């Protein structure tokens, strides 16, 4: 009879060890699931941030592609979305705005008048309009501008600020109105 009682006690220990192992495996699985979900959220946020950065750079490049920013810094885009100096991007083509970008009014940082002898009218024919004989200085100046674009992902709320500078040769008439020295 003693042998039977001893075997019953062993079966209870096996059950207890099995329950502890089941609990340990459950904790490991739940922890792994939480880590995977957190990693997915991190990757999603990184994608949203990169998408916003791409939109901000695209808006700045569009602004730089024309001379509108020097002529009229308060309305640098030919077509804006909701207000001046704002662009809206639909990356997934569902008809809804995914990222909005607001470009601040470009800031004129410096102006350096160009001399007639500094102009390269033979290789760059557009610089011929700057030539002002017989004076020393031309009708143009090299101006340095700073752009700042703030892009916001509408869904995730991710926000990115991009700053970029550019130097352009522009007429003194534009400089007098848009970039007073």
Secondary structure by P-SEA (a helix, b strand, c coil): caaaaaaaaaaaaaaaaaaaaaaaaaaaaaaaaaaaaaaaaaaaaaaaaaaaaaaaaaaaaaaacccccccccccccccccccccbbbbbccccccccbbbbbccccccbbbbbcccccccccccccccccccccccccccbbbbbbbbbbbcccccbbbbbbbbbbbbccaaaaaccccc
